[in-house]
Amino acid sequence: MLAFIKSVAGRTRVASLLGRLCLASLFCLTSMPLAHAGATLLLEEPYSYDGAFAGTGHVAVYLSNVCSVSPVELRPCKAGETGVVLSRYDGIDARDWIAIPLIPYLYAVDREEAIPLFADAKLVAFLRDQYRRDHLETLVPDRPDGSTPVGNWYEMVGSSYDRTIYAFEIETSPDQDARLIDHLNSQPNRERYNFVKRNCADFVREVVNFYYPHALHRSIVGDLGVTTPKQIAKMLAKYSQHHPELTSANFLVPQVPGAVRRSKPVHGVLESVLAAKKYMVPLVVLHPYIGVGLLVEYFGHRRFDPSRNDLVMDARLQPDAPITRDQRRTYQSRLDEMAVSAPVLNSIDTTASGEVSGEPKEKGKEGSRDKEIKAWERMQASGVPSLDASGEPILTFDTGDELEVVGLSRSNILSGSSNPDLAGDLMEARLRQELRPAMTRKTAHGDVEKDMALFRQLRVPARDEAAASSSANANPAPVGAPLQ
């Protein structure tokens, strides 16, 4: 599944991104025997209250050669299986760790074909609850009235809707994997979570250190003794550099485009505090010796940029180069050209959500690109998510006279949409978000190409039909002329 990158030259830098991309394509785990296994640290950006305050994020570990009998019992993977993600959770069936298959962990669906193109909170909640009902009822049962339970269980599935994820992989052997399986299965899996001493980063540190003893450790100064996701990611990157005999790689899993708020950069404990100048300046002035020492450690954390030189996982979960600034501008121009003459699309009355039915969209004005995204967000919020016969997500809109359906994945947006105009709105909103300047380093080149092709298939026929209709109205057939 996830095409984890294997470098022939270990951690040796190569001359260009193209060279690294070629090596990545040659050494995907999907085409390699299980002997080429890996443990991948998933450093996940913070969001919501964590992003606004602590900013330390979350961390998990993906094991490509370890699968599961159940979410709490591990086994070796069979041919074609893709491994599991392990992490420590708080308040889930009194368990210390849970194992979730890779695709559900990232997207709350079973297959990559079902990954939605544009997500909002309603769709994410539906997909997570659907996966829970299908696979996690024993851990997270329904409430007595049959409704969805509250709690932190949602953190187990659909992580890529909330966060951008940075991945740091290091080689493991089948013998190492087998020993870890025996170790975790033989130990009591009882809840041990403690924010200071036994958090999610401590668990990942213990797993990686089981493979490579003393590879990861806390930062007593930089994180005030608390194990943080950024610290152990930095340590694993450093360990890989010091052990070039172990093949390793790093890449980025982008946050799914949509109406869900974008995640924030990940920080350490001290980094979060000192990032606020109102704390930094008094500390240096009143306690110069302590302050200077803390600042040295702070800037040491700051120098570690988890996104530096990363490849990006595309929609096929293959490594790809991010788009460049010049490519982004070229794609933006092409998108504007295709969208500017599009017909008025939405016949559905959305006045309740703030959009006037049948009102032409603004084009060519400052801020109109963001308006296209907001317009689709309002439209999607009025729809009802469900799954089609193939298990892929769809949205259903009640127009009053009939139901309109829009396919939400690449596999069903063309074949499963009753209204191509609405499907085109979805694709335009996705592209507008992908092509924002801030998203350049987080958008795969191949994804934009595929999205542009889908948008063209949805928009150009409608545009040509509208043009033909306009021409016919301007030049009506003579009275008595035979019908064509």
One Martini backbone bead per residue (centre of mass of N, CA, C, O) as a GRO file, in nm:
protein
  484
    1MET     BB    1   0.084   0.044  -0.030
    2LEU     BB    2   0.251   0.233   0.107
    3ALA     BB    3   0.527   0.379  -0.072
    4PHE     BB    4   0.796   0.319   0.068
    5ILE     BB    5   1.108   0.447   0.079
    6LYS     BB    6   1.415   0.336  -0.088
    7SER     BB    7   1.759   0.381  -0.043
    8VAL     BB    8   2.052   0.287  -0.187
    9ALA     BB    9   2.235   0.525  -0.030
   10GLY     BB   10   2.074   0.589   0.199
   11ARG     BB   11   2.153   0.911   0.345
   12THR     BB   12   2.259   1.011   0.093
   13ARG     BB   13   2.285   1.271  -0.091
   14VAL     BB   14   2.133   1.405  -0.368
   15ALA     BB   15   2.130   1.629  -0.628
   16SER     BB   16   1.813   1.573  -0.672
   17LEU     BB   17   1.474   1.527  -0.673
   18LEU     BB   18   1.468   1.337  -0.915
   19GLY     BB   19   1.658   1.126  -0.804
   20ARG     BB   20   1.490   1.057  -0.552
   21LEU     BB   21   1.232   0.975  -0.706
   22CYS     BB   22   1.350   0.736  -0.860
   23LEU     BB   23   1.426   0.570  -0.615
   24ALA     BB   24   1.145   0.555  -0.492
   25SER     BB   25   1.007   0.403  -0.731
   26LEU     BB   26   1.197   0.142  -0.710
   27PHE     BB   27   1.132   0.120  -0.364
   28CYS     BB   28   0.855  -0.008  -0.313
   29LEU     BB   29   0.673  -0.201  -0.096
   30THR     BB   30   0.459  -0.312  -0.301
   31SER     BB   31   0.727  -0.453  -0.471
   32MET     BB   32   0.829  -0.597  -0.210
   33PRO     BB   33   0.949  -0.789   0.003
   34LEU     BB   34   0.918  -0.840   0.350
   35ALA     BB   35   1.223  -0.799   0.415
   36HIS     BB   36   1.150  -0.488   0.340
   37ALA     BB   37   1.111  -0.347   0.616
   38GLY     BB   38   0.937  -0.104   0.840
   39ALA     BB   39   0.971   0.179   1.059
   40THR     BB   40   0.726   0.449   1.101
   41LEU     BB   41   0.729   0.771   1.189
   42LEU     BB   42   0.438   0.968   1.286
   43LEU     BB   43   0.426   1.309   1.242
   44GLU     BB   44   0.169   1.514   1.387
   45GLU     BB   45  -0.004   1.773   1.358
   46PRO     BB   46  -0.164   2.018   1.506
   47TYR     BB   47  -0.497   2.087   1.644
   48SER     BB   48  -0.692   2.297   1.762
   49TYR     BB   49  -0.603   2.326   2.084
   50ASP     BB   50  -0.318   2.221   2.033
   51GLY     BB   51  -0.245   2.436   1.816
   52ALA     BB   52  -0.302   2.694   2.006
   53PHE     BB   53  -0.113   2.590   2.244
   54ALA     BB   54   0.098   2.353   2.258
   55GLY     BB   55   0.185   2.207   1.964
   56THR     BB   56   0.286   1.884   1.968
   57GLY     BB   57   0.092   1.672   1.888
   58HIS     BB   58   0.139   1.356   1.723
   59VAL     BB   59   0.220   0.994   1.755
   60ALA     BB   60   0.324   0.716   1.548
   61VAL     BB   61   0.352   0.365   1.427
   62TYR     BB   62   0.458   0.208   1.132
   63LEU     BB   63   0.419  -0.147   1.037
   64SER     BB   64   0.475  -0.329   0.744
   65ASN     BB   65   0.514  -0.642   0.897
   66VAL     BB   66   0.254  -0.574   1.077
   67CYS     BB   67  -0.033  -0.727   1.197
   68SER     BB   68  -0.385  -0.825   1.272
   69VAL     BB   69  -0.636  -0.993   1.442
   70SER     BB   70  -0.672  -0.739   1.619
   71PRO     BB   71  -0.648  -0.434   1.779
   72VAL     BB   72  -0.490  -0.632   2.029
   73GLU     BB   73  -0.351  -0.831   1.802
   74LEU     BB   74  -0.063  -0.968   1.669
   75ARG     BB   75   0.093  -1.028   1.337
   76PRO     BB   76   0.211  -1.140   1.066
   77CYS     BB   77   0.232  -1.073   0.748
   78LYS     BB   78   0.100  -1.113   0.444
   79ALA     BB   79   0.074  -1.121   0.131
   80GLY     BB   80  -0.034  -0.781   0.053
   81GLU     BB   81  -0.004  -0.656   0.314
   82THR     BB   82   0.026  -0.325   0.507
   83GLY     BB   83  -0.021  -0.305   0.798
   84VAL     BB   84   0.026  -0.106   1.103
   85VAL     BB   85  -0.093   0.124   1.347
   86LEU     BB   86   0.063   0.247   1.642
   87SER     BB   87  -0.087   0.357   1.960
   88ARG     BB   88  -0.148   0.570   2.224
   89TYR     BB   89  -0.430   0.586   2.444
   90ASP     BB   90  -0.722   0.759   2.588
   91GLY     BB   91  -1.006   0.589   2.683
   92ILE     BB   92  -0.985   0.283   2.531
   93ASP     BB   93  -1.085   0.009   2.681
   94ALA     BB   94  -0.832   0.016   2.873
   95ARG     BB   95  -0.600   0.066   2.665
   96ASP     BB   96  -0.278   0.125   2.551
   97TRP     BB   97  -0.303  -0.015   2.261
   98ILE     BB   98  -0.361   0.025   1.900
   99ALA     BB   99  -0.451  -0.145   1.592
  100ILE     BB  100  -0.436   0.001   1.260
  101PRO     BB  101  -0.482   0.015   0.957
  102LEU     BB  102  -0.356   0.236   0.742
  103ILE     BB  103  -0.596   0.355   0.579
  104PRO     BB  104  -0.790   0.399   0.817
  105TYR     BB  105  -0.604   0.581   0.980
  106LEU     BB  106  -0.602   0.809   0.757
  107TYR     BB  107  -0.934   0.772   0.615
  108ALA     BB  108  -1.176   0.575   0.717
  109VAL     BB  109  -1.108   0.348   0.503
  110ASP     BB  110  -1.035   0.047   0.319
  111ARG     BB  111  -0.982   0.210   0.045
  112GLU     BB  112  -0.831   0.421  -0.178
  113GLU     BB  113  -1.089   0.462  -0.364
  114ALA     BB  114  -1.254   0.602  -0.100
  115ILE     BB  115  -1.116   0.862  -0.100
  116PRO     BB  116  -1.181   1.175  -0.053
  117LEU     BB  117  -1.158   1.497  -0.208
  118PHE     BB  118  -1.367   1.641   0.005
  119ALA     BB  119  -1.379   1.759   0.342
  120ASP     BB  120  -1.595   1.746   0.623
  121ALA     BB  121  -1.719   1.705   0.931
  122LYS     BB  122  -1.956   1.525   0.845
  123LEU     BB  123  -1.802   1.317   0.677
  124VAL     BB  124  -1.593   1.233   0.887
  125ALA     BB  125  -1.796   1.130   1.098
  126PHE     BB  126  -1.923   0.915   0.917
  127LEU     BB  127  -1.668   0.746   0.848
  128ARG     BB  128  -1.584   0.682   1.136
  129ASP     BB  129  -1.850   0.545   1.227
  130GLN     BB  130  -1.857   0.328   1.010
  131TYR     BB  131  -1.591   0.192   1.094
  132ARG     BB  132  -1.666   0.132   1.383
  133ARG     BB  133  -1.913  -0.052   1.320
  134ASP     BB  134  -1.741  -0.261   1.142
  135HIS     BB  135  -1.450  -0.286   1.349
  136LEU     BB  136  -1.497  -0.137   1.674
  137GLU     BB  137  -1.729  -0.241   1.871
  138THR     BB  138  -1.565  -0.383   2.102
  139LEU     BB  139  -1.426  -0.105   2.190
  140VAL     BB  140  -1.673   0.092   2.054
  141PRO     BB  141  -1.969   0.115   2.150
  142ASP     BB  142  -2.268   0.185   2.158
  143ARG     BB  143  -2.508   0.335   2.277
  144PRO     BB  144  -2.803   0.247   2.416
  145ASP     BB  145  -2.952   0.409   2.160
  146GLY     BB  146  -2.730   0.367   1.905
  147SER     BB  147  -2.531   0.581   1.920
  148THR     BB  148  -2.264   0.773   1.917
  149PRO     BB  149  -1.989   0.787   2.085
  150VAL     BB  150  -1.787   0.926   2.298
  151GLY     BB  151  -1.455   1.045   2.267
  152ASN     BB  152  -1.117   0.938   2.147
  153TRP     BB  153  -1.165   0.728   1.907
  154TYR     BB  154  -1.126   0.914   1.649
  155GLU     BB  155  -0.801   0.901   1.654
  156MET     BB  156  -0.778   0.611   1.500
  157VAL     BB  157  -0.930   0.760   1.254
  158GLY     BB  158  -0.865   0.993   1.010
  159SER     BB  159  -0.599   1.175   1.043
  160SER     BB  160  -0.582   1.330   0.749
  161TYR     BB  161  -0.813   1.540   0.813
  162ASP     BB  162  -0.647   1.702   1.054
  163ARG     BB  163  -0.348   1.629   0.926
  164THR     BB  164  -0.022   1.660   0.885
  165ILE     BB  165   0.228   1.410   0.784
  166TYR     BB  166   0.542   1.292   0.905
  167ALA     BB  167   0.782   1.060   0.770
  168PHE     BB  168   1.004   0.809   0.938
  169GLU     BB  169   1.212   0.569   0.805
  170ILE     BB  170   1.320   0.233   0.909
  171GLU     BB  171   1.480  -0.046   0.906
  172THR     BB  172   1.370  -0.389   0.919
  173SER     BB  173   1.328  -0.715   1.041
  174PRO     BB  174   1.162  -1.008   1.078
  175ASP     BB  175   1.285  -1.072   1.357
  176GLN     BB  176   1.214  -0.804   1.492
  177ASP     BB  177   0.910  -0.821   1.445
  178ALA     BB  178   0.861  -1.088   1.598
  179ARG     BB  179   0.958  -0.986   1.875
  180LEU     BB  180   0.750  -0.759   1.904
  181ILE     BB  181   0.498  -0.928   1.890
  182ASP     BB  182   0.561  -1.101   2.140
  183HIS     BB  183   0.589  -0.869   2.340
  184LEU     BB  184   0.304  -0.733   2.311
  185ASN     BB  185   0.128  -0.996   2.349
  186SER     BB  186   0.257  -1.066   2.648
  187GLN     BB  187   0.156  -0.799   2.743
  188PRO     BB  188  -0.028  -0.595   2.914
  189ASN     BB  189  -0.319  -0.417   2.776
  190ARG     BB  190  -0.308  -0.148   2.970
  191GLU     BB  191  -0.374   0.144   3.081
  192ARG     BB  192  -0.096   0.422   3.085
  193TYR     BB  193  -0.167   0.703   3.051
  194ASN     BB  194   0.065   0.993   3.055
  195PHE     BB  195   0.165   1.298   2.972
  196VAL     BB  196   0.459   1.293   3.108
  197LYS     BB  197   0.547   0.960   3.108
  198ARG     BB  198   0.293   0.812   2.908
  199ASN     BB  199   0.281   0.884   2.607
  200CYS     BB  200   0.282   0.858   2.272
  201ALA     BB  201   0.594   0.909   2.252
  202ASP     BB  202   0.682   0.689   2.449
  203PHE     BB  203   0.579   0.450   2.287
  204VAL     BB  204   0.746   0.495   2.031
  205ARG     BB  205   1.017   0.492   2.171
  206GLU     BB  206   0.992   0.195   2.267
  207VAL     BB  207   0.967   0.064   1.989
  208VAL     BB  208   1.228   0.168   1.855
  209ASN     BB  209   1.416   0.067   2.091
  210PHE     BB  210   1.360  -0.231   2.039
  211TYR     BB  211   1.515  -0.228   1.772
  212TYR     BB  212   1.701   0.043   1.876
  213PRO     BB  213   1.882   0.096   2.123
  214HIS     BB  214   1.893   0.433   2.220
  215ALA     BB  215   1.784   0.612   1.980
  216LEU     BB  216   1.572   0.738   2.182
  217HIS     BB  217   1.502   1.059   2.354
  218ARG     BB  218   1.478   1.291   2.565
  219SER     BB  219   1.437   1.644   2.656
  220ILE     BB  220   1.518   1.809   2.935
  221VAL     BB  221   1.520   2.105   2.826
  222GLY     BB  222   1.338   2.146   2.564
  223ASP     BB  223   1.089   1.953   2.726
  224LEU     BB  224   1.107   1.921   3.039
  225GLY     BB  225   1.110   1.583   3.021
  226VAL     BB  226   0.917   1.555   2.786
  227THR     BB  227   0.787   1.355   2.553
  228THR     BB  228   0.804   1.438   2.207
  229PRO     BB  229   0.743   1.414   1.879
  230LYS     BB  230   0.975   1.598   1.770
  231GLN     BB  231   1.212   1.472   1.924
  232ILE     BB  232   1.194   1.174   1.808
  233ALA     BB  233   1.218   1.257   1.514
  234LYS     BB  234   1.496   1.386   1.538
  235MET     BB  235   1.640   1.129   1.646
  236LEU     BB  236   1.581   0.944   1.401
  237ALA     BB  237   1.721   1.117   1.189
  238LYS     BB  238   1.997   1.105   1.332
  239TYR     BB  239   2.030   0.797   1.340
  240SER     BB  240   2.024   0.754   1.031
  241GLN     BB  241   2.280   0.923   0.972
  242HIS     BB  242   2.466   0.725   1.165
  243HIS     BB  243   2.316   0.471   0.981
  244PRO     BB  244   2.369   0.395   0.655
  245GLU     BB  245   2.307   0.077   0.659
  246LEU     BB  246   2.021   0.192   0.694
  247THR     BB  247   1.745   0.215   0.543
  248SER     BB  248   1.586   0.529   0.449
  249ALA     BB  249   1.307   0.771   0.498
  250ASN     BB  250   1.109   1.060   0.378
  251PHE     BB  251   0.772   1.203   0.416
  252LEU     BB  252   0.441   1.320   0.305
  253VAL     BB  253   0.107   1.350   0.443
  254PRO     BB  254  -0.155   1.506   0.343
  255GLN     BB  255  -0.408   1.694   0.397
  256VAL     BB  256  -0.722   1.684   0.330
  257PRO     BB  257  -0.915   1.844   0.145
  258GLY     BB  258  -1.115   2.117   0.298
  259ALA     BB  259  -1.316   2.237   0.578
  260VAL     BB  260  -1.099   2.157   0.751
  261ARG     BB  261  -0.887   2.268   0.953
  262ARG     BB  262  -0.571   2.350   0.948
  263SER     BB  263  -0.282   2.262   1.052
  264LYS     BB  264   0.002   2.294   1.260
  265PRO     BB  265   0.295   2.340   1.365
  266VAL     BB  266   0.536   2.164   1.526
  267HIS     BB  267   0.626   2.137   1.878
  268GLY     BB  268   0.775   2.193   2.160
  269VAL     BB  269   0.754   2.292   2.472
  270LEU     BB  270   0.951   2.537   2.477
  271GLU     BB  271   0.878   2.641   2.196
  272SER     BB  272   0.586   2.724   2.270
  273VAL     BB  273   0.663   2.935   2.485
  274LEU     BB  274   0.897   3.108   2.329
  275ALA     BB  275   0.723   3.202   2.082
  276ALA     BB  276   0.640   3.400   2.296
  277LYS     BB  277   0.760   3.713   2.356
  278LYS     BB  278   0.637   3.763   2.645
  279TYR     BB  279   0.835   3.531   2.758
  280MET     BB  280   1.123   3.566   2.642
  281VAL     BB  281   1.220   3.848   2.734
  282PRO     BB  282   1.197   3.825   3.049
  283LEU     BB  283   1.381   3.576   3.075
  284VAL     BB  284   1.645   3.709   2.967
  285VAL     BB  285   1.651   3.956   3.163
  286LEU     BB  286   1.607   3.808   3.454
  287HIS     BB  287   1.753   3.519   3.325
  288PRO     BB  288   2.024   3.500   3.147
  289TYR     BB  289   2.142   3.213   3.182
  290ILE     BB  290   1.887   3.052   3.144
  291GLY     BB  291   1.783   3.190   2.890
  292VAL     BB  292   2.017   3.122   2.698
  293GLY     BB  293   2.001   2.815   2.726
  294LEU     BB  294   1.708   2.791   2.622
  295LEU     BB  295   1.756   2.926   2.347
  296VAL     BB  296   1.948   2.719   2.233
  297GLU     BB  297   1.743   2.487   2.245
  298TYR     BB  298   1.522   2.620   2.080
  299PHE     BB  299   1.690   2.655   1.810
  300GLY     BB  300   1.746   2.355   1.783
  301HIS     BB  301   1.453   2.280   1.727
  302ARG     BB  302   1.406   2.480   1.486
  303ARG     BB  303   1.611   2.339   1.284
  304PHE     BB  304   1.395   2.121   1.277
  305ASP     BB  305   1.255   2.024   0.962
  306PRO     BB  306   1.021   1.789   0.865
  307SER     BB  307   0.967   1.914   0.553
  308ARG     BB  308   1.238   1.879   0.436
  309ASN     BB  309   1.260   1.743   0.123
  310ASP     BB  310   0.989   1.624   0.070
  311LEU     BB  311   0.785   1.398  -0.022
  312VAL     BB  312   0.467   1.306  -0.172
  313MET     BB  313   0.168   1.164  -0.124
  314ASP     BB  314  -0.051   1.042  -0.330
  315ALA     BB  315  -0.353   0.903  -0.426
  316ARG     BB  316  -0.179   0.619  -0.466
  317LEU     BB  317   0.046   0.608  -0.252
  318GLN     BB  318   0.285   0.765  -0.393
  319PRO     BB  319   0.573   0.902  -0.469
  320ASP     BB  320   0.614   1.264  -0.499
  321ALA     BB  321   0.645   1.567  -0.624
  322PRO     BB  322   0.619   1.876  -0.563
  323ILE     BB  323   0.512   2.160  -0.649
  324THR     BB  324   0.593   2.441  -0.798
  325ARG     BB  325   0.559   2.771  -0.839
  326ASP     BB  326   0.535   2.765  -1.147
  327GLN     BB  327   0.326   2.540  -1.161
  328ARG     BB  328   0.108   2.677  -0.997
  329ARG     BB  329   0.064   2.916  -1.194
  330THR     BB  330  -0.014   2.744  -1.436
  331TYR     BB  331  -0.256   2.597  -1.312
  332GLN     BB  332  -0.414   2.851  -1.235
  333SER     BB  333  -0.460   2.950  -1.524
  334ARG     BB  334  -0.608   2.699  -1.627
  335LEU     BB  335  -0.837   2.708  -1.425
  336ASP     BB  336  -0.946   2.990  -1.491
  337GLU     BB  337  -1.009   2.928  -1.788
  338MET     BB  338  -1.217   2.695  -1.734
  339ALA     BB  339  -1.406   2.864  -1.521
  340VAL     BB  340  -1.497   3.142  -1.654
  341SER     BB  341  -1.711   2.984  -1.874
  342ALA     BB  342  -1.895   2.867  -1.686
  343PRO     BB  343  -2.184   2.775  -1.597
  344VAL     BB  344  -2.453   2.795  -1.426
  345LEU     BB  345  -2.498   2.548  -1.177
  346ASN     BB  346  -2.692   2.599  -0.929
  347SER     BB  347  -3.026   2.471  -0.874
  348ILE     BB  348  -2.996   2.469  -0.580
  349ASP     BB  349  -3.135   2.568  -0.287
  350THR     BB  350  -2.910   2.780  -0.062
  351THR     BB  351  -3.026   3.014   0.122
  352ALA     BB  352  -2.985   2.893   0.408
  353SER     BB  353  -2.651   2.911   0.358
  354GLY     BB  354  -2.610   3.202   0.182
  355GLU     BB  355  -2.698   3.116  -0.114
  356VAL     BB  356  -2.803   3.211  -0.419
  357SER     BB  357  -3.008   3.095  -0.639
  358GLY     BB  358  -2.854   3.133  -0.958
  359GLU     BB  359  -2.606   3.289  -0.891
  360PRO     BB  360  -2.349   3.419  -1.018
  361LYS     BB  361  -2.021   3.382  -1.032
  362GLU     BB  362  -1.736   3.512  -0.945
  363LYS     BB  363  -1.491   3.653  -1.173
  364GLY     BB  364  -1.182   3.807  -1.166
  365LYS     BB  365  -1.161   3.860  -0.854
  366GLU     BB  366  -1.075   3.942  -0.558
  367GLY     BB  367  -1.130   3.638  -0.382
  368SER     BB  368  -1.286   3.429  -0.572
  369ARG     BB  369  -1.139   3.166  -0.506
  370ASP     BB  370  -1.244   3.140  -0.213
  371LYS     BB  371  -1.545   3.146  -0.290
  372GLU     BB  372  -1.550   2.869  -0.422
  373ILE     BB  373  -1.493   2.712  -0.166
  374LYS     BB  374  -1.727   2.821   0.010
  375ALA     BB  375  -1.956   2.732  -0.174
  376TRP     BB  376  -1.901   2.427  -0.144
  377GLU     BB  377  -1.916   2.407   0.161
  378ARG     BB  378  -2.216   2.484   0.174
  379MET     BB  379  -2.316   2.260  -0.007
  380GLN     BB  380  -2.205   2.013   0.151
  381ALA     BB  381  -2.358   2.080   0.421
  382SER     BB  382  -2.648   2.008   0.273
  383GLY     BB  383  -2.565   1.722   0.266
  384VAL     BB  384  -2.576   1.356   0.251
  385PRO     BB  385  -2.393   1.107   0.369
  386SER     BB  386  -2.269   0.808   0.195
  387LEU     BB  387  -2.282   0.484   0.043
  388ASP     BB  388  -2.227   0.297  -0.206
  389ALA     BB  389  -2.217  -0.019  -0.343
  390SER     BB  390  -1.881   0.008  -0.319
  391GLY     BB  391  -1.811   0.196  -0.057
  392GLU     BB  392  -1.840   0.491  -0.160
  393PRO     BB  393  -1.863   0.820  -0.133
  394ILE     BB  394  -2.159   1.027  -0.096
  395LEU     BB  395  -2.388   1.287  -0.205
  396THR     BB  396  -2.710   1.412  -0.099
  397PHE     BB  397  -2.962   1.612  -0.264
  398ASP     BB  398  -3.249   1.813  -0.193
  399THR     BB  399  -3.446   1.990  -0.438
  400GLY     BB  400  -3.769   1.881  -0.405
  401ASP     BB  401  -3.804   1.703  -0.678
  402GLU     BB  402  -3.510   1.576  -0.632
  403LEU     BB  403  -3.223   1.376  -0.634
  404GLU     BB  404  -2.882   1.450  -0.580
  405VAL     BB  405  -2.567   1.308  -0.690
  406VAL     BB  406  -2.226   1.285  -0.548
  407GLY     BB  407  -1.918   1.191  -0.604
  408LEU     BB  408  -1.615   1.178  -0.377
  409SER     BB  409  -1.439   1.009  -0.566
  410ARG     BB  410  -1.241   0.914  -0.825
  411SER     BB  411  -1.425   0.653  -0.887
  412ASN     BB  412  -1.734   0.826  -0.871
  413ILE     BB  413  -1.762   1.119  -0.995
  414LEU     BB  414  -1.850   1.032  -1.287
  415SER     BB  415  -2.048   0.774  -1.244
  416GLY     BB  416  -2.202   0.889  -0.954
  417SER     BB  417  -2.312   1.157  -1.097
  418SER     BB  418  -2.608   1.338  -1.168
  419ASN     BB  419  -2.434   1.621  -1.137
  420PRO     BB  420  -2.175   1.765  -1.302
  421ASP     BB  421  -2.174   2.050  -1.179
  422LEU     BB  422  -2.128   1.968  -0.885
  423ALA     BB  423  -1.873   1.807  -0.938
  424GLY     BB  424  -1.717   2.054  -1.045
  425ASP     BB  425  -1.725   2.213  -0.782
  426LEU     BB  426  -1.557   2.020  -0.621
  427MET     BB  427  -1.299   2.026  -0.799
  428GLU     BB  428  -1.250   2.330  -0.775
  429ALA     BB  429  -1.214   2.342  -0.470
  430ARG     BB  430  -0.972   2.156  -0.456
  431LEU     BB  431  -0.784   2.313  -0.646
  432ARG     BB  432  -0.783   2.582  -0.495
  433GLN     BB  433  -0.646   2.458  -0.244
  434GLU     BB  434  -0.393   2.327  -0.374
  435LEU     BB  435  -0.310   2.632  -0.512
  436ARG     BB  436  -0.211   2.745  -0.276
  437PRO     BB  437   0.080   2.872  -0.171
  438ALA     BB  438   0.092   2.707   0.109
  439MET     BB  439   0.059   2.412  -0.063
  440THR     BB  440   0.304   2.342  -0.242
  441ARG     BB  441   0.470   2.135  -0.043
  442LYS     BB  442   0.171   1.952  -0.015
  443THR     BB  443   0.161   1.893  -0.336
  444ALA     BB  444   0.114   1.675  -0.581
  445HIS     BB  445   0.168   1.669  -0.908
  446GLY     BB  446  -0.019   1.428  -0.993
  447ASP     BB  447  -0.281   1.532  -0.862
  448VAL     BB  448  -0.322   1.784  -1.032
  449GLU     BB  449  -0.342   1.646  -1.302
  450LYS     BB  450  -0.591   1.471  -1.231
  451ASP     BB  451  -0.777   1.705  -1.145
  452MET     BB  452  -0.774   1.856  -1.413
  453ALA     BB  453  -0.895   1.625  -1.580
  454LEU     BB  454  -1.162   1.604  -1.426
  455PHE     BB  455  -1.253   1.896  -1.464
  456ARG     BB  456  -1.260   1.887  -1.772
  457GLN     BB  457  -1.474   1.659  -1.796
  458LEU     BB  458  -1.697   1.832  -1.639
  459ARG     BB  459  -1.682   2.123  -1.792
  460VAL     BB  460  -1.652   2.126  -2.103
  461PRO     BB  461  -1.923   2.000  -2.192
  462ALA     BB  462  -2.097   2.218  -2.049
  463ARG     BB  463  -1.976   2.460  -2.203
  464ASP     BB  464  -2.045   2.364  -2.489
  465GLU     BB  465  -2.350   2.342  -2.443
  466ALA     BB  466  -2.393   2.639  -2.370
  467ALA     BB  467  -2.281   2.754  -2.635
  468ALA     BB  468  -2.483   2.612  -2.823
  469SER     BB  469  -2.737   2.735  -2.697
  470SER     BB  470  -2.660   3.031  -2.746
  471SER     BB  471  -2.640   3.007  -3.055
  472ALA     BB  472  -2.933   2.914  -3.104
  473ASN     BB  473  -3.067   3.171  -2.982
  474ALA     BB  474  -2.922   3.376  -3.181
  475ASN     BB  475  -2.994   3.143  -3.426
  476PRO     BB  476  -3.273   3.079  -3.535
  477ALA     BB  477  -3.474   2.893  -3.693
  478PRO     BB  478  -3.663   2.890  -3.946
  479VAL     BB  479  -3.964   2.887  -4.039
  480GLY     BB  480  -4.007   2.546  -4.128
  481ALA     BB  481  -3.767   2.418  -4.053
  482PRO     BB  482  -3.600   2.153  -4.011
  483LEU     BB  483  -3.526   1.934  -3.785
  484GLN     BB  484  -3.218   1.810  -3.625
   0.00000   0.00000   0.00000
